[in-house]
């Protein structure tokens, strides 16, 4: 996804990946600190669980019942990036 976004934006990709196993021991502590300081939640045990879970979902029912059509990921990300740019002032 980051690779596609960097192509849409026309800039080289710059990101760092941190293994979930390194974050898990700190997630509860970070959530507690963020709650105490009234900061936005960046990493929680649940968010790490969700990131590490199986993200393979079927759209077959949406196809059948709603006429859903899959768009290319590149198009979706480009549209999302354009919308985010228009929303930030």
PyMOL Python script that loads the backbone (N, CA, C, O; Angstrom):
from pymol import cmd

cmd.read_pdbstr("""\
ATOM      1  N   UNK A   1       0.819  -1.176   0.000  1.00  0.00           N
ATOM      2  CA  UNK A   1       0.000   0.000   0.000  1.00  0.00           C
ATOM      3  C   UNK A   1       0.874   1.255   0.000  1.00  0.00           C
ATOM      4  O   UNK A   1       0.594   2.206  -0.730  1.00  0.00           O
ATOM      5  N   UNK A   2       1.935   1.261   0.818  1.00  0.00           N
ATOM      6  CA  UNK A   2       2.810   2.434   0.858  1.00  0.00           C
ATOM      7  C   UNK A   2       3.507   2.646  -0.487  1.00  0.00           C
ATOM      8  O   UNK A   2       3.729   3.782  -0.907  1.00  0.00           O
ATOM      9  N   UNK A   3       3.843   1.562  -1.145  1.00  0.00           N
ATOM     10  CA  UNK A   3       4.471   1.659  -2.457  1.00  0.00           C
ATOM     11  C   UNK A   3       3.523   2.338  -3.461  1.00  0.00           C
ATOM     12  O   UNK A   3       3.937   3.208  -4.226  1.00  0.00           O
ATOM     13  N   UNK A   4       2.252   1.929  -3.446  1.00  0.00           N
ATOM     14  CA  UNK A   4       1.260   2.509  -4.355  1.00  0.00           C
ATOM     15  C   UNK A   4       1.041   3.982  -4.028  1.00  0.00           C
ATOM     16  O   UNK A   4       0.964   4.813  -4.933  1.00  0.00           O
ATOM     17  N   UNK A   5       0.939   4.309  -2.746  1.00  0.00           N
ATOM     18  CA  UNK A   5       0.751   5.706  -2.348  1.00  0.00           C
ATOM     19  C   UNK A   5       1.926   6.570  -2.777  1.00  0.00           C
ATOM     20  O   UNK A   5       1.733   7.706  -3.211  1.00  0.00           O
ATOM     21  N   UNK A   6       3.132   6.050  -2.662  1.00  0.00           N
ATOM     22  CA  UNK A   6       4.295   6.846  -3.078  1.00  0.00           C
ATOM     23  C   UNK A   6       4.272   7.093  -4.584  1.00  0.00           C
ATOM     24  O   UNK A   6       4.677   8.160  -5.045  1.00  0.00           O
ATOM     25  N   UNK A   7       3.797   6.104  -5.358  1.00  0.00           N
ATOM     26  CA  UNK A   7       3.670   6.302  -6.812  1.00  0.00           C
ATOM     27  C   UNK A   7       2.595   7.332  -7.125  1.00  0.00           C
ATOM     28  O   UNK A   7       2.782   8.175  -8.003  1.00  0.00           O
ATOM     29  N   UNK A   8       1.458   7.273  -6.408  1.00  0.00           N
ATOM     30  CA  UNK A   8       0.373   8.237  -6.634  1.00  0.00           C
ATOM     31  C   UNK A   8       0.842   9.653  -6.322  1.00  0.00           C
ATOM     32  O   UNK A   8       0.496  10.602  -7.025  1.00  0.00           O
ATOM     33  N   UNK A   9       1.621   9.780  -5.279  1.00  0.00           N
ATOM     34  CA  UNK A   9       2.079  11.097  -4.857  1.00  0.00           C
ATOM     35  C   UNK A   9       3.309  11.550  -5.632  1.00  0.00           C
ATOM     36  O   UNK A   9       3.614  12.742  -5.678  1.00  0.00           O
ATOM     37  N   UNK A  10       4.018  10.599  -6.243  1.00  0.00           N
ATOM     38  CA  UNK A  10       5.205  10.933  -7.016  1.00  0.00           C
ATOM     39  C   UNK A  10       6.429  11.215  -6.173  1.00  0.00           C
ATOM     40  O   UNK A  10       7.319  11.960  -6.584  1.00  0.00           O
ATOM     41  N   UNK A  11       6.476  10.617  -4.990  1.00  0.00           N
ATOM     42  CA  UNK A  11       7.637  10.786  -4.121  1.00  0.00           C
ATOM     43  C   UNK A  11       8.157   9.410  -3.723  1.00  0.00           C
ATOM     44  O   UNK A  11       7.403   8.437  -3.722  1.00  0.00           O
ATOM     45  N   UNK A  12       9.443   9.326  -3.386  1.00  0.00           N
ATOM     46  CA  UNK A  12       9.961   8.030  -2.954  1.00  0.00           C
ATOM     47  C   UNK A  12       9.324   7.609  -1.629  1.00  0.00           C
ATOM     48  O   UNK A  12       9.017   8.444  -0.778  1.00  0.00           O
ATOM     49  N   UNK A  13       9.135   6.318  -1.475  1.00  0.00           N
ATOM     50  CA  UNK A  13       8.508   5.842  -0.242  1.00  0.00           C
ATOM     51  C   UNK A  13       9.498   5.929   0.911  1.00  0.00           C
ATOM     52  O   UNK A  13      10.674   5.595   0.771  1.00  0.00           O
ATOM     53  N   UNK A  14       8.998   6.381   2.042  1.00  0.00           N
ATOM     54  CA  UNK A  14       9.802   6.465   3.247  1.00  0.00           C
ATOM     55  C   UNK A  14       8.940   5.989   4.411  1.00  0.00           C
ATOM     56  O   UNK A  14       8.055   6.713   4.866  1.00  0.00           O
ATOM     57  N   UNK A  15       9.187   4.818   4.876  1.00  0.00           N
ATOM     58  CA  UNK A  15       8.477   4.307   6.032  1.00  0.00           C
ATOM     59  C   UNK A  15       9.333   3.263   6.709  1.00  0.00           C
ATOM     60  O   UNK A  15      10.230   2.673   6.106  1.00  0.00           O
ATOM     61  N   UNK A  16       9.042   3.055   7.950  1.00  0.00           N
ATOM     62  CA  UNK A  16       9.728   2.038   8.727  1.00  0.00           C
ATOM     63  C   UNK A  16       8.684   1.052   9.230  1.00  0.00           C
ATOM     64  O   UNK A  16       7.616   1.445   9.699  1.00  0.00           O
ATOM     65  N   UNK A  17       8.995  -0.199   9.129  1.00  0.00           N
ATOM     66  CA  UNK A  17       8.103  -1.230   9.645  1.00  0.00           C
ATOM     67  C   UNK A  17       8.669  -1.752  10.956  1.00  0.00           C
ATOM     68  O   UNK A  17       9.860  -2.045  11.062  1.00  0.00           O
ATOM     69  N   UNK A  18       7.807  -1.863  11.940  1.00  0.00           N
ATOM     70  CA  UNK A  18       8.198  -2.400  13.238  1.00  0.00           C
ATOM     71  C   UNK A  18       7.432  -3.704  13.422  1.00  0.00           C
ATOM     72  O   UNK A  18       6.207  -3.715  13.299  1.00  0.00           O
ATOM     73  N   UNK A  19       8.122  -4.799  13.712  1.00  0.00           N
ATOM     74  CA  UNK A  19       7.415  -6.068  13.918  1.00  0.00           C
ATOM     75  C   UNK A  19       6.413  -5.969  15.075  1.00  0.00           C
ATOM     76  O   UNK A  19       6.695  -5.356  16.105  1.00  0.00           O
ATOM     77  N   UNK A  20       5.245  -6.581  14.887  1.00  0.00           N
ATOM     78  CA  UNK A  20       4.214  -6.542  15.924  1.00  0.00           C
ATOM     79  C   UNK A  20       4.730  -7.102  17.243  1.00  0.00           C
ATOM     80  O   UNK A  20       4.356  -6.624  18.314  1.00  0.00           O
ATOM     81  N   UNK A  21       5.586  -8.109  17.165  1.00  0.00           N
ATOM     82  CA  UNK A  21       6.116  -8.718  18.378  1.00  0.00           C
ATOM     83  C   UNK A  21       6.896  -7.740  19.244  1.00  0.00           C
ATOM     84  O   UNK A  21       6.947  -7.899  20.463  1.00  0.00           O
ATOM     85  N   UNK A  22       7.503  -6.732  18.630  1.00  0.00           N
ATOM     86  CA  UNK A  22       8.223  -5.720  19.405  1.00  0.00           C
ATOM     87  C   UNK A  22       7.274  -4.720  20.047  1.00  0.00           C
ATOM     88  O   UNK A  22       7.583  -4.161  21.099  1.00  0.00           O
ATOM     89  N   UNK A  23       6.131  -4.491  19.429  1.00  0.00           N
ATOM     90  CA  UNK A  23       5.178  -3.512  19.951  1.00  0.00           C
ATOM     91  C   UNK A  23       4.263  -4.075  21.029  1.00  0.00           C
ATOM     92  O   UNK A  23       3.844  -3.349  21.930  1.00  0.00           O
ATOM     93  N   UNK A  24       3.952  -5.361  20.943  1.00  0.00           N
ATOM     94  CA  UNK A  24       2.972  -5.951  21.857  1.00  0.00           C
ATOM     95  C   UNK A  24       3.295  -5.734  23.332  1.00  0.00           C
ATOM     96  O   UNK A  24       2.386  -5.401  24.093  1.00  0.00           O
ATOM     97  N   UNK A  25       4.543  -5.905  23.779  1.00  0.00           N
ATOM     98  CA  UNK A  25       4.816  -5.698  25.209  1.00  0.00           C
ATOM     99  C   UNK A  25       4.560  -4.261  25.676  1.00  0.00           C
ATOM    100  O   UNK A  25       4.328  -4.035  26.863  1.00  0.00           O
ATOM    101  N   UNK A  26       4.599  -3.301  24.769  1.00  0.00           N
ATOM    102  CA  UNK A  26       4.450  -1.899  25.142  1.00  0.00           C
ATOM    103  C   UNK A  26       3.040  -1.356  24.912  1.00  0.00           C
ATOM    104  O   UNK A  26       2.730  -0.246  25.343  1.00  0.00           O
ATOM    105  N   UNK A  27       2.189  -2.117  24.244  1.00  0.00           N
ATOM    106  CA  UNK A  27       0.869  -1.613  23.854  1.00  0.00           C
ATOM    107  C   UNK A  27       0.013  -1.230  25.054  1.00  0.00           C
ATOM    108  O   UNK A  27      -0.601  -0.163  25.053  1.00  0.00           O
ATOM    109  N   UNK A  28      -0.039  -2.071  26.066  1.00  0.00           N
ATOM    110  CA  UNK A  28      -0.860  -1.763  27.247  1.00  0.00           C
ATOM    111  C   UNK A  28      -0.325  -0.538  27.971  1.00  0.00           C
ATOM    112  O   UNK A  28      -1.094   0.317  28.411  1.00  0.00           O
ATOM    113  N   UNK A  29       0.993  -0.456  28.092  1.00  0.00           N
ATOM    114  CA  UNK A  29       1.602   0.705  28.745  1.00  0.00           C
ATOM    115  C   UNK A  29       1.305   1.984  27.964  1.00  0.00           C
ATOM    116  O   UNK A  29       0.950   3.008  28.547  1.00  0.00           O
ATOM    117  N   UNK A  30       1.452   1.915  26.651  1.00  0.00           N
ATOM    118  CA  UNK A  30       1.180   3.096  25.824  1.00  0.00           C
ATOM    119  C   UNK A  30      -0.282   3.515  25.935  1.00  0.00           C
ATOM    120  O   UNK A  30      -0.581   4.706  26.017  1.00  0.00           O
ATOM    121  N   UNK A  31      -1.184   2.552  25.938  1.00  0.00           N
ATOM    122  CA  UNK A  31      -2.602   2.872  26.060  1.00  0.00           C
ATOM    123  C   UNK A  31      -2.875   3.547  27.403  1.00  0.00           C
ATOM    124  O   UNK A  31      -3.629   4.519  27.458  1.00  0.00           O
ATOM    125  N   UNK A  32      -2.281   3.053  28.478  1.00  0.00           N
ATOM    126  CA  UNK A  32      -2.459   3.637  29.799  1.00  0.00           C
ATOM    127  C   UNK A  32      -1.941   5.079  29.827  1.00  0.00           C
ATOM    128  O   UNK A  32      -2.615   5.977  30.332  1.00  0.00           O
ATOM    129  N   UNK A  33      -0.737   5.293  29.278  1.00  0.00           N
ATOM    130  CA  UNK A  33      -0.152   6.641  29.248  1.00  0.00           C
ATOM    131  C   UNK A  33      -1.014   7.577  28.412  1.00  0.00           C
ATOM    132  O   UNK A  33      -1.272   8.712  28.812  1.00  0.00           O
ATOM    133  N   UNK A  34      -1.456   7.106  27.258  1.00  0.00           N
ATOM    134  CA  UNK A  34      -2.289   7.941  26.384  1.00  0.00           C
ATOM    135  C   UNK A  34      -3.613   8.301  27.063  1.00  0.00           C
ATOM    136  O   UNK A  34      -4.114   9.412  26.893  1.00  0.00           O
ATOM    137  N   UNK A  35      -4.178   7.367  27.829  1.00  0.00           N
ATOM    138  CA  UNK A  35      -5.404   7.660  28.578  1.00  0.00           C
ATOM    139  C   UNK A  35      -5.142   8.712  29.647  1.00  0.00           C
ATOM    140  O   UNK A  35      -5.906   9.667  29.788  1.00  0.00           O
ATOM    141  N   UNK A  36      -4.062   8.535  30.399  1.00  0.00           N
ATOM    142  CA  UNK A  36      -3.741   9.471  31.495  1.00  0.00           C
ATOM    143  C   UNK A  36      -3.461  10.878  30.969  1.00  0.00           C
ATOM    144  O   UNK A  36      -3.860  11.866  31.586  1.00  0.00           O
ATOM    145  N   UNK A  37      -2.776  10.967  29.829  1.00  0.00           N
ATOM    146  CA  UNK A  37      -2.410  12.269  29.270  1.00  0.00           C
ATOM    147  C   UNK A  37      -3.439  12.808  28.278  1.00  0.00           C
ATOM    148  O   UNK A  37      -3.252  13.870  27.684  1.00  0.00           O
ATOM    149  N   UNK A  38      -4.531  12.053  28.111  1.00  0.00           N
ATOM    150  CA  UNK A  38      -5.606  12.441  27.171  1.00  0.00           C
ATOM    151  C   UNK A  38      -5.057  12.667  25.758  1.00  0.00           C
ATOM    152  O   UNK A  38      -5.397  13.639  25.083  1.00  0.00           O
ATOM    153  N   UNK A  39      -4.204  11.743  25.342  1.00  0.00           N
ATOM    154  CA  UNK A  39      -3.636  11.786  23.997  1.00  0.00           C
ATOM    155  C   UNK A  39      -4.413  10.852  23.088  1.00  0.00           C
ATOM    156  O   UNK A  39      -5.055   9.919  23.570  1.00  0.00           O
ATOM    157  N   UNK A  40      -4.370  11.085  21.770  1.00  0.00           N
ATOM    158  CA  UNK A  40      -5.020  10.134  20.857  1.00  0.00           C
ATOM    159  C   UNK A  40      -4.340   8.773  20.936  1.00  0.00           C
ATOM    160  O   UNK A  40      -3.129   8.673  21.133  1.00  0.00           O
ATOM    161  N   UNK A  41      -5.133   7.747  20.781  1.00  0.00           N
ATOM    162  CA  UNK A  41      -4.600   6.381  20.870  1.00  0.00           C
ATOM    163  C   UNK A  41      -3.876   6.027  19.573  1.00  0.00           C
ATOM    164  O   UNK A  41      -4.481   6.004  18.502  1.00  0.00           O
ATOM    165  N   UNK A  42      -2.581   5.751  19.678  1.00  0.00           N
ATOM    166  CA  UNK A  42      -1.803   5.361  18.506  1.00  0.00           C
ATOM    167  C   UNK A  42      -1.654   3.850  18.434  1.00  0.00           C
ATOM    168  O   UNK A  42      -1.817   3.250  17.371  1.00  0.00           O
ATOM    169  N   UNK A  43      -1.346   3.247  19.561  1.00  0.00           N
ATOM    170  CA  UNK A  43      -1.151   1.795  19.601  1.00  0.00           C
ATOM    171  C   UNK A  43      -1.864   1.252  20.835  1.00  0.00           C
ATOM    172  O   UNK A  43      -1.604   1.679  21.960  1.00  0.00           O
ATOM    173  N   UNK A  44      -2.765   0.305  20.602  1.00  0.00           N
ATOM    174  CA  UNK A  44      -3.467  -0.365  21.690  1.00  0.00           C
ATOM    175  C   UNK A  44      -3.341  -1.865  21.479  1.00  0.00           C
ATOM    176  O   UNK A  44      -3.057  -2.309  20.366  1.00  0.00           O
ATOM    177  N   UNK A  45      -3.546  -2.654  22.530  1.00  0.00           N
ATOM    178  CA  UNK A  45      -3.529  -4.106  22.321  1.00  0.00           C
ATOM    179  C   UNK A  45      -4.514  -4.546  21.245  1.00  0.00           C
ATOM    180  O   UNK A  45      -4.207  -5.436  20.452  1.00  0.00           O
ATOM    181  N   UNK A  46      -5.697  -3.929  21.209  1.00  0.00           N
ATOM    182  CA  UNK A  46      -6.691  -4.309  20.210  1.00  0.00           C
ATOM    183  C   UNK A  46      -6.252  -3.929  18.798  1.00  0.00           C
ATOM    184  O   UNK A  46      -6.466  -4.697  17.861  1.00  0.00           O
ATOM    185  N   UNK A  47      -5.642  -2.758  18.631  1.00  0.00           N
ATOM    186  CA  UNK A  47      -5.202  -2.362  17.286  1.00  0.00           C
ATOM    187  C   UNK A  47      -4.122  -3.314  16.770  1.00  0.00           C
ATOM    188  O   UNK A  47      -4.095  -3.648  15.586  1.00  0.00           O
ATOM    189  N   UNK A  48      -3.229  -3.750  17.671  1.00  0.00           N
ATOM    190  CA  UNK A  48      -2.198  -4.709  17.254  1.00  0.00           C
ATOM    191  C   UNK A  48      -2.815  -6.061  16.921  1.00  0.00           C
ATOM    192  O   UNK A  48      -2.396  -6.724  15.972  1.00  0.00           O
ATOM    193  N   UNK A  49      -3.813  -6.469  17.705  1.00  0.00           N
ATOM    194  CA  UNK A  49      -4.515  -7.718  17.411  1.00  0.00           C
ATOM    195  C   UNK A  49      -5.149  -7.646  16.020  1.00  0.00           C
ATOM    196  O   UNK A  49      -5.047  -8.586  15.231  1.00  0.00           O
ATOM    197  N   UNK A  50      -5.803  -6.524  15.732  1.00  0.00           N
ATOM    198  CA  UNK A  50      -6.480  -6.344  14.451  1.00  0.00           C
ATOM    199  C   UNK A  50      -5.477  -6.359  13.302  1.00  0.00           C
ATOM    200  O   UNK A  50      -5.721  -6.992  12.274  1.00  0.00           O
ATOM    201  N   UNK A  51      -4.347  -5.664  13.471  1.00  0.00           N
ATOM    202  CA  UNK A  51      -3.329  -5.651  12.420  1.00  0.00           C
ATOM    203  C   UNK A  51      -2.768  -7.043  12.156  1.00  0.00           C
ATOM    204  O   UNK A  51      -2.430  -7.379  11.021  1.00  0.00           O
ATOM    205  N   UNK A  52      -2.673  -7.845  13.202  1.00  0.00           N
ATOM    206  CA  UNK A  52      -2.101  -9.182  13.054  1.00  0.00           C
ATOM    207  C   UNK A  52      -3.101 -10.253  12.675  1.00  0.00           C
ATOM    208  O   UNK A  52      -2.722 -11.402  12.448  1.00  0.00           O
ATOM    209  N   UNK A  53      -4.390  -9.889  12.602  1.00  0.00           N
ATOM    210  CA  UNK A  53      -5.413 -10.895  12.303  1.00  0.00           C
ATOM    211  C   UNK A  53      -5.517 -11.129  10.796  1.00  0.00           C
ATOM    212  O   UNK A  53      -4.906 -10.422   9.995  1.00  0.00           O
ATOM    213  N   UNK A  54      -6.289 -12.117  10.445  1.00  0.00           N
ATOM    214  CA  UNK A  54      -6.506 -12.471   9.048  1.00  0.00           C
ATOM    215  C   UNK A  54      -7.374 -11.401   8.397  1.00  0.00           C
ATOM    216  O   UNK A  54      -8.523 -11.213   8.798  1.00  0.00           O
ATOM    217  N   UNK A  55      -6.850 -10.707   7.415  1.00  0.00           N
ATOM    218  CA  UNK A  55      -7.598  -9.647   6.755  1.00  0.00           C
ATOM    219  C   UNK A  55      -8.199 -10.067   5.426  1.00  0.00           C
ATOM    220  O   UNK A  55      -8.521  -9.217   4.597  1.00  0.00           O
ATOM    221  N   UNK A  56      -8.351 -11.349   5.216  1.00  0.00           N
ATOM    222  CA  UNK A  56      -8.896 -11.833   3.944  1.00  0.00           C
ATOM    223  C   UNK A  56     -10.412 -11.985   4.068  1.00  0.00           C
ATOM    224  O   UNK A  56     -10.909 -12.897   4.729  1.00  0.00           O
ATOM    225  N   UNK A  57     -11.129 -11.075   3.419  1.00  0.00           N
ATOM    226  CA  UNK A  57     -12.583 -11.084   3.470  1.00  0.00           C
ATOM    227  C   UNK A  57     -13.134 -11.252   2.059  1.00  0.00           C
ATOM    228  O   UNK A  57     -12.500 -10.863   1.078  1.00  0.00           O
ATOM    229  N   UNK A  58     -14.294 -11.825   1.977  1.00  0.00           N
ATOM    230  CA  UNK A  58     -14.942 -12.035   0.689  1.00  0.00           C
ATOM    231  C   UNK A  58     -15.960 -10.922   0.433  1.00  0.00           C
ATOM    232  O   UNK A  58     -16.663 -10.485   1.344  1.00  0.00           O
ATOM    233  N   UNK A  59     -16.023 -10.479  -0.805  1.00  0.00           N
ATOM    234  CA  UNK A  59     -17.037  -9.490  -1.189  1.00  0.00           C
ATOM    235  C   UNK A  59     -18.115 -10.144  -2.046  1.00  0.00           C
ATOM    236  O   UNK A  59     -18.876  -9.450  -2.722  1.00  0.00           O
ATOM    237  N   UNK A  60     -18.186 -11.474  -2.023  1.00  0.00           N
ATOM    238  CA  UNK A  60     -19.136 -12.204  -2.860  1.00  0.00           C
ATOM    239  C   UNK A  60     -20.585 -11.806  -2.572  1.00  0.00           C
ATOM    240  O   UNK A  60     -21.379 -11.633  -3.497  1.00  0.00           O
ATOM    241  N   UNK A  61     -20.929 -11.659  -1.282  1.00  0.00           N
ATOM    242  CA  UNK A  61     -22.304 -11.302  -0.943  1.00  0.00           C
ATOM    243  C   UNK A  61     -22.636  -9.887  -1.424  1.00  0.00           C
ATOM    244  O   UNK A  61     -23.733  -9.641  -1.925  1.00  0.00           O
ATOM    245  N   UNK A  62     -21.692  -8.964  -1.272  1.00  0.00           N
ATOM    246  CA  UNK A  62     -21.911  -7.595  -1.765  1.00  0.00           C
ATOM    247  C   UNK A  62     -22.046  -7.596  -3.284  1.00  0.00           C
ATOM    248  O   UNK A  62     -22.833  -6.826  -3.836  1.00  0.00           O
ATOM    249  N   UNK A  63     -21.286  -8.454  -3.965  1.00  0.00           N
ATOM    250  CA  UNK A  63     -21.415  -8.586  -5.417  1.00  0.00           C
ATOM    251  C   UNK A  63     -22.837  -9.002  -5.787  1.00  0.00           C
ATOM    252  O   UNK A  63     -23.479  -8.394  -6.644  1.00  0.00           O
ATOM    253  N   UNK A  64     -23.312 -10.055  -5.116  1.00  0.00           N
ATOM    254  CA  UNK A  64     -24.630 -10.617  -5.421  1.00  0.00           C
ATOM    255  C   UNK A  64     -25.763  -9.671  -5.061  1.00  0.00           C
ATOM    256  O   UNK A  64     -26.653  -9.422  -5.875  1.00  0.00           O
ATOM    257  N   UNK A  65     -25.732  -9.149  -3.854  1.00  0.00           N
ATOM    258  CA  UNK A  65     -26.891  -8.418  -3.341  1.00  0.00           C
ATOM    259  C   UNK A  65     -26.886  -6.929  -3.688  1.00  0.00           C
ATOM    260  O   UNK A  65     -27.947  -6.314  -3.793  1.00  0.00           O
ATOM    261  N   UNK A  66     -25.705  -6.352  -3.867  1.00  0.00           N
ATOM    262  CA  UNK A  66     -25.629  -4.906  -4.076  1.00  0.00           C
ATOM    263  C   UNK A  66     -25.056  -4.501  -5.420  1.00  0.00           C
ATOM    264  O   UNK A  66     -25.020  -3.318  -5.757  1.00  0.00           O
ATOM    265  N   UNK A  67     -24.606  -5.490  -6.192  1.00  0.00           N
ATOM    266  CA  UNK A  67     -23.986  -5.159  -7.465  1.00  0.00           C
ATOM    267  C   UNK A  67     -22.625  -4.509  -7.304  1.00  0.00           C
ATOM    268  O   UNK A  67     -22.186  -3.748  -8.166  1.00  0.00           O
ATOM    269  N   UNK A  68     -21.963  -4.810  -6.203  1.00  0.00           N
ATOM    270  CA  UNK A  68     -20.647  -4.228  -5.900  1.00  0.00           C
ATOM    271  C   UNK A  68     -19.624  -4.627  -6.959  1.00  0.00           C
ATOM    272  O   UNK A  68     -19.590  -5.777  -7.396  1.00  0.00           O
ATOM    273  N   UNK A  69     -18.801  -3.679  -7.363  1.00  0.00           N
ATOM    274  CA  UNK A  69     -17.718  -3.945  -8.314  1.00  0.00           C
ATOM    275  C   UNK A  69     -16.403  -3.490  -7.693  1.00  0.00           C
ATOM    276  O   UNK A  69     -16.301  -2.382  -7.168  1.00  0.00           O
ATOM    277  N   UNK A  70     -15.416  -4.347  -7.760  1.00  0.00           N
ATOM    278  CA  UNK A  70     -14.100  -4.045  -7.196  1.00  0.00           C
ATOM    279  C   UNK A  70     -13.390  -3.022  -8.074  1.00  0.00           C
ATOM    280  O   UNK A  70     -13.381  -3.138  -9.299  1.00  0.00           O
ATOM    281  N   UNK A  71     -12.793  -2.013  -7.428  1.00  0.00           N
ATOM    282  CA  UNK A  71     -11.978  -1.024  -8.141  1.00  0.00           C
ATOM    283  C   UNK A  71     -10.518  -1.376  -7.921  1.00  0.00           C
ATOM    284  O   UNK A  71     -10.175  -2.001  -6.917  1.00  0.00           O
ATOM    285  N   UNK A  72      -9.657  -0.983  -8.845  1.00  0.00           N
ATOM    286  CA  UNK A  72      -8.228  -1.215  -8.619  1.00  0.00           C
ATOM    287  C   UNK A  72      -7.762  -0.459  -7.375  1.00  0.00           C
ATOM    288  O   UNK A  72      -8.179   0.676  -7.143  1.00  0.00           O
ATOM    289  N   UNK A  73      -6.906  -1.080  -6.584  1.00  0.00           N
ATOM    290  CA  UNK A  73      -6.413  -0.464  -5.363  1.00  0.00           C
ATOM    291  C   UNK A  73      -5.722   0.862  -5.657  1.00  0.00           C
ATOM    292  O   UNK A  73      -5.857   1.817  -4.892  1.00  0.00           O
ATOM    293  N   UNK A  74      -4.988   0.927  -6.754  1.00  0.00           N
ATOM    294  CA  UNK A  74      -4.294   2.164  -7.118  1.00  0.00           C
ATOM    295  C   UNK A  74      -5.281   3.326  -7.271  1.00  0.00           C
ATOM    296  O   UNK A  74      -5.021   4.434  -6.802  1.00  0.00           O
ATOM    297  N   UNK A  75      -6.409   3.065  -7.929  1.00  0.00           N
ATOM    298  CA  UNK A  75      -7.426   4.104  -8.135  1.00  0.00           C
ATOM    299  C   UNK A  75      -8.031   4.526  -6.802  1.00  0.00           C
ATOM    300  O   UNK A  75      -8.223   5.716  -6.554  1.00  0.00           O
ATOM    301  N   UNK A  76      -8.329   3.556  -5.949  1.00  0.00           N
ATOM    302  CA  UNK A  76      -8.913   3.855  -4.645  1.00  0.00           C
ATOM    303  C   UNK A  76      -7.964   4.701  -3.808  1.00  0.00           C
ATOM    304  O   UNK A  76      -8.386   5.689  -3.207  1.00  0.00           O
ATOM    305  N   UNK A  77      -6.679   4.326  -3.761  1.00  0.00           N
ATOM    306  CA  UNK A  77      -5.713   5.076  -2.970  1.00  0.00           C
ATOM    307  C   UNK A  77      -5.478   6.472  -3.538  1.00  0.00           C
ATOM    308  O   UNK A  77      -5.338   7.432  -2.781  1.00  0.00           O
ATOM    309  N   UNK A  78      -5.434   6.592  -4.854  1.00  0.00           N
ATOM    310  CA  UNK A  78      -5.260   7.912  -5.470  1.00  0.00           C
ATOM    311  C   UNK A  78      -6.453   8.807  -5.142  1.00  0.00           C
ATOM    312  O   UNK A  78      -6.266   9.978  -4.809  1.00  0.00           O
ATOM    313  N   UNK A  79      -7.674   8.278  -5.228  1.00  0.00           N
ATOM    314  CA  UNK A  79      -8.867   9.059  -4.890  1.00  0.00           C
ATOM    315  C   UNK A  79      -8.868   9.447  -3.414  1.00  0.00           C
ATOM    316  O   UNK A  79      -9.226  10.571  -3.064  1.00  0.00           O
ATOM    317  N   UNK A  80      -8.467   8.513  -2.548  1.00  0.00           N
ATOM    318  CA  UNK A  80      -8.429   8.799  -1.121  1.00  0.00           C
ATOM    319  C   UNK A  80      -7.390   9.876  -0.811  1.00  0.00           C
ATOM    320  O   UNK A  80      -7.661  10.793  -0.035  1.00  0.00           O
ATOM    321  N   UNK A  81      -6.211   9.771  -1.410  1.00  0.00           N
ATOM    322  CA  UNK A  81      -5.166  10.765  -1.193  1.00  0.00           C
ATOM    323  C   UNK A  81      -5.625  12.144  -1.676  1.00  0.00           C
ATOM    324  O   UNK A  81      -5.379  13.150  -1.011  1.00  0.00           O
ATOM    325  N   UNK A  82      -6.289  12.190  -2.829  1.00  0.00           N
ATOM    326  CA  UNK A  82      -6.787  13.472  -3.352  1.00  0.00           C
ATOM    327  C   UNK A  82      -7.844  14.055  -2.420  1.00  0.00           C
ATOM    328  O   UNK A  82      -7.853  15.260  -2.168  1.00  0.00           O
ATOM    329  N   UNK A  83      -8.720  13.221  -1.914  1.00  0.00           N
ATOM    330  CA  UNK A  83      -9.755  13.690  -0.989  1.00  0.00           C
ATOM    331  C   UNK A  83      -9.116  14.220   0.301  1.00  0.00           C
ATOM    332  O   UNK A  83      -9.506  15.276   0.800  1.00  0.00           O
ATOM    333  N   UNK A  84      -8.134  13.483   0.837  1.00  0.00           N
ATOM    334  CA  UNK A  84      -7.463  13.943   2.070  1.00  0.00           C
ATOM    335  C   UNK A  84      -6.768  15.273   1.852  1.00  0.00           C
ATOM    336  O   UNK A  84      -6.810  16.140   2.725  1.00  0.00           O
ATOM    337  N   UNK A  85      -6.124  15.451   0.691  1.00  0.00           N
ATOM    338  CA  UNK A  85      -5.483  16.726   0.399  1.00  0.00           C
ATOM    339  C   UNK A  85      -6.512  17.858   0.350  1.00  0.00           C
ATOM    340  O   UNK A  85      -6.243  18.960   0.829  1.00  0.00           O
ATOM    341  N   UNK A  86      -7.674  17.596  -0.220  1.00  0.00           N
ATOM    342  CA  UNK A  86      -8.693  18.644  -0.335  1.00  0.00           C
ATOM    343  C   UNK A  86      -9.327  18.966   1.024  1.00  0.00           C
ATOM    344  O   UNK A  86      -9.846  20.065   1.216  1.00  0.00           O
ATOM    345  N   UNK A  87      -9.288  18.020   1.963  1.00  0.00           N
ATOM    346  CA  UNK A  87      -9.891  18.230   3.283  1.00  0.00           C
ATOM    347  C   UNK A  87      -8.954  18.938   4.256  1.00  0.00           C
ATOM    348  O   UNK A  87      -9.424  19.553   5.213  1.00  0.00           O
ATOM    349  N   UNK A  88      -7.650  18.869   4.038  1.00  0.00           N
ATOM    350  CA  UNK A  88      -6.699  19.515   4.943  1.00  0.00           C
ATOM    351  C   UNK A  88      -6.374  20.905   4.409  1.00  0.00           C
ATOM    352  O   UNK A  88      -6.058  21.090   3.233  1.00  0.00           O
ATOM    353  N   UNK A  89      -6.460  21.833   5.280  1.00  0.00           N
ATOM    354  CA  UNK A  89      -6.247  23.223   4.877  1.00  0.00           C
ATOM    355  C   UNK A  89      -4.886  23.687   5.323  1.00  0.00           C
ATOM    356  O   UNK A  89      -4.513  24.834   5.078  1.00  0.00           O
TER     357      UNK A  89
END
""", "prot")
cmd.dss("prot")
cmd.show_as("cartoon", "prot")
cmd.util.cbc("prot")
cmd.orient("prot")
